Every structure is written in structure tokens, then in C-alpha cells.
């Protein structure tokens, strides 16, 4: 069984500190401060093309939704964010972005959000993505391979709908793969 969510945050910190060879803080935010809003907008501007970026107002609107949380990875600044909230059929992973790629940060933060949703009793987690982004990254395939999501459909203007059933086996497997450290 995965540990409690606070213990998973600590383990994720250790894992990312090792992966980046520098201290990394993993922080859970239940409320959106102006500083966090700006950090999220900065990551959006750096990582997403114009039509996919959220405005500060849209970021703030997300934070008013039921069971909102944001999880950040921070060095001297916020380098990655994942946030979500209660959705129609479970939990909704709204945003996952990192300015440091190929170090496991995105999969670690996504897994933390999945652990949070599972611990809160949600039956599944849903997200929208693109099949392939402008940089040629196969995002739909990444969510399937790295995190076990299943493609359900495509909604115009929203993207590919991906769903993960939050079974104990799925959650435990993701924790072991993306969060646990060798000392866990």
C-alpha cells in the first residue's frame, strides 16, 4: 500500500532532489496565492502554445472549484505544477507542466495528484490532452505508457479525453514507479 499523502510528498521530494542533483521542495497548495498564480502563468507561457495557455483569471477560477489542490516542485523558483479538482465523473487533472523535462518531475507530480484523488475516494481521474503537441511529443501515448491512462474520446476544443480508474493496484503501481524512493 502507498503511504499517506503527506508521506508520499516527502518521498517525492527525496526522489526529485536525487533526480535533479539539487534540493527540490514538493509543496501542496489548497489555495491559490497571487505568487502561485503568476508562477503557473509563467510555466504556461513557457511550455504551452498561445491557444492552450490559461489567463490569470482562468487559473484563479480553477482554484475555486471543489477539492482544488495544486502540487508544485520548487528549487529557487517553481519549476513544475500539477493541479486538479473534483470533476463530473471523479477527479479532474487540469494541468501538468514542467520547465525541466525528462527528469521524472511530470510523472511524479501527476502520480501525487492521483494518490490524492484515490485517498479522497474518487473512483477515477480524467484529463484532456493532445495526441501530439507542436514539439512532436506524443502526449496521449505518454499518459498511457507512463501513467496507465486509457483514451476514451476526443472532444473538439478540449482534446483527447483520458481516464484512469483508481484501483488499488493502479495506485500502488504508480506510487512504486514514480514516487517511492529506495529508502521508502
N, C-alpha and C positions, 0 to 999 in steps of 0.2 A: 504494500500500500504506500502511496505517496505520503510524505509528511504533511503537517498542517500547512496552510498557505504561508504564514509568516516564516516557517522553517524553509519552505521552498524558495522564498525571496532571498534568504540568506545563502542558500546553496547556489542560486543563480548568480549572486554577487561573486561568490568564490569562483564559479566556472568562468564567468566573463572576465574577471580580473586575470585569471590564468590565460585565457584566450587572447587578451589584448596586451598582456605583459605590463599592465599598469592598473592602479586601483580603479575599480568601477563600482559605483553605487547603483543598486536597483531599488527604486522607490515606488511605492504605491500611493496614488493620489485619489482621494474620494471627491475632491473639489478642485475646481479649476481656478488657479490664480491668474492674474494678468501676465505674470512672468512665464507660467507654463503655457498659456495661450500663445504667447509670442514664440516660445521655443517650438511648439508644434507647428505654427505657421512657418517658421524658418525651415524646419525639416521638410514640410510640404513643398515650399518653394524650391528647395534644393533637389528633391527626389521625384517630384511629380510634374507632368506637363500641365500647362495652364488650366485646361478644362477639368482636370482632376483635383486641383488644389481647393482647399477649404478657405473661406474667409475667416477672419477672427470671429465674426458674428456666428457663422455656422459651427465653428469649433465650440463657441460658448453655448450654443443651442444644444449640442450633443451632451454637454455636461449637465443639462437639466433633466435628462431622461432617467427613468427608474434604474437603479442599481448601477449607475455610471462608475467606472473606475478607469484610471489611466496608469500605466506602468511605464516608467522611464528608466533608461540606462544612462548614467551620467559619469563623465570624467570631470574635466573642468567646466563642461557645459553638457546640456542634454544632447546625446548622440543618437538616441533611438526612443521611439514611443510606440506603445500599443494601447488602444483604448476601446472600450465597448460598453454595452448597456443591455438592459432587458429588451428583447425583440418580440415579434409576433409568435414565433414558434420555439422560443428558447432564448439563448443569449446571442447578441449580435456583435461580432468583431468588426468594428467600423474602420479602424486604421491600424496599419502596421508599417512602420517606416524606420529605416536606419541609415545614417550617413556613413557608417562603416560597414561595408558588405563583406561577405564570405568569412565571417568570424563566428557565426552561430548566434549572433545577437537577435536577429529577427525570429528565428525558431525558438529561442529561449523565451523571449517576451510573449510570443504567441502561445507557447505552452503554459506560461504563467497565467495568462488570461483564460485559457482552457481549464486549468486547475481551479481557478477562482470560480468559474461558472459551474463546474462539477461540484465543488464544495458547497455551493449555494443551492444545489438541487436542480439545476436546469437540465433538461433531457438532451439538448443538442446545442451546438453553436453554429451560426451561419455567418457567411461573409460574401462580399461581392468582389470579384477580381476581373482581370482581363486574361484572355488566353495567352497573349503575348504582348509585352509592352513595347514602347518606342525604342528601347535599347536592345530588343530582341530576346529579353528574358522570358522564359516560358512560365508565367506565374501560375496558371491553372495547374500545370504539371508539378510545379514546386509544392503547392499546397497539398496535392495528392501524395506525392512521394515523401516529403519531409514530415507532414503532419497527419496524413491519413484522411483528408477531406475527400468527399465524393462530389463530382459535378452533378448538378440537378437540372439546370436550365440556364438560358440566357435571357435577361430582361433588358430590353432596349433602354439606353441611357444610364443603366445601373451596372450592367456587366454580367459575368458568369456567376451564377449562384452556386456556392459550395457549402456543403453541410458535413458536420462531424457529429455522429451520435456519441454522447458522453458516457460510454460504458466504462465500468471499472477497468477492463483490460486495455481499452484505448488510452485512458488517462494515465494508468500506471506505465504503459509502454512509452508514452510521450515524456513523462517525467524522467524515466530512466535514460532515455535517449538524449534529451535536450536540457535537463536541469540538474540532475544528480551529479555530484562530484565523486571522485573515487573514495573520498573520506566520508561520504553520506551513507 
